[in-house]
Every structure is written in structure tokens, then in C-alpha cells.
Amino acid sequence: MSFLIYPAIDIRGGKCVRLFQGDYAQETVYADSPVAMAKRWVEQGAEWVHLVDLDGAKEGKPANASIIKEIARTVSVPVQVGGGIRTEAQIKDYLEAGVARVIVGTAAIEDEPFTKRILQTYGDKIAIGLDCRNGRVATRGWLETTDVAATELAQRLVTYGAETFIYTDIARDGTMTGPNVEEIAALAVATGKSVIASGGVSQLNDLFVLAEHATDGVSGAIVGKALYTDAFTLKEALTRLEGRELDVG
């Protein structure tokens, strides 16, 4: 299984921002144009782009859809989108606009019949976002934490047709303290499905460690702050990962 890097573009108020541990009060603005930022990542070699509508996640409905659709139309690689997507109409709207994969988070926990229906209807065009604190799933833009265990929920959703999970450790998101490799790999093994890691990547070695679990099902990593603060470049990460794959092969 290959290992992909997903550069992240978090959109709030129409701008490209990053939050610290999901705290809306701790925001850093990195660019005025998310569209220009998406083009930049593609120029540097991105094979996918990860988009998050932060306003949408908080409000419970898409709030930056026009920007997201413009990115989907503009860039030459597939994009995946999350944030406030809780109805089938919203999913269809994004897919018809050219979005390749829609991420459902809160609805997967709060409305399992809905989640089962969309997984059976749209298949691998749906990813399940599992945003966790201490192994428990958080909802509504990370503002509420449930008593639902991530692995238990994921295994149940696999029976409905889930193929892709995005695991975010909220405590590590935006902190650059390293990803929670153990829990990410454990989720991949427990579900037998593709798991994309999110949160905490701070150095190239974090990506190498995650990529070592590709055979377990860890299929990629979403990288945000490390790229925006120039801890490493996307081109450097892609080149080094490719080199390691060649060494292994």
C-alpha cells in the first residue's frame, strides 16, 4: 500500500488558518487565499489536497462551500472536504462540484442510520472523520466529547461499508508534538481499512514512522502546521518518502 501526504487547508472566514488543539480562540492566519494555497501545494507535488471548513464544523453546515468548490474546479488533483457536512444534499452538492471525497464526522456519531445510508450509496467517496480525545470521539467542531470509543465505532461502520477513516488526535493537532502512531496503527489493524493520520506531524521522521505502518493500513498523513512553518517542504517530504520506498523495495 502506498503512503500519501495530504497538505491541509483549514478555512475560516474565507482565509487559510491553523488552530491550536482545535481551539477557535488560538488561530493563526497563513494566507488570505485558500485557492492560491491549494495551487501552491499542487505545484509542489501534492497528489491530494485536504480541505476543512472550520466555520462549517462549528455552525453545523457548510460555510465556505464556494471557496471549496472553486478549489475543486481549479486544481488538477482530487480534494477531500470536511466540516459541517451532515445531510445527503450537502454531500451530493460537493460531489457534483468535483470534490472527490467527503468527510463525515459528527453525523457518523449522532446519526448512524444516515451514515449507513450514505456509505451504501456513495461508497469510497465517503471518509469517516474520527476526531478523538483520549480515544473518545469528539463532535461539533471538537467542541463536545462523547463517550464513544473510536475503534468500537469504526468497526461498526465497517459493517456499513466504510473504507476510509481519518484519525485526528485533538490533543496533538497544531502542536507539532508528533502523531499518535500507536492508536492510528491500532485503528487500521482493528478495522482492516485505510486510515489517514492527522494531527501532530512536526518533522520528516514522523512521516517515516507512519509510513512504516502502511502495510497495516495507514495510508497517509494530513500535514498542516509543519508545512506552513517550514519545518520541512512538501517537495522534500515526497522525495524522501519515495527514496525510502525505493530503499525498502
Secondary structure, 3 states (H helix, E strand, C coil): CCCEEEEEEEEECCEEEEEECCEEEEEEEEECCHHHHHHHHHHCCCCCEEEEEHHHHHHCCCCCHHHHHHHHHHCCCCEEEECCCCCHHHHHHHHHCCCCEEEECHHHHHCHHHHHHHHHHHHHHEEEEEEEECCEEEECCCCEEEEEEHHHHHHHHHCCCCCEEEEEEHHHCCCCCCCCHHHHHHHHHHHCCEEEEECCCCCHHHHHHHHCCHHHCEEEEEECHHHHCCCCCHHHHHHHHHHHHHHHC
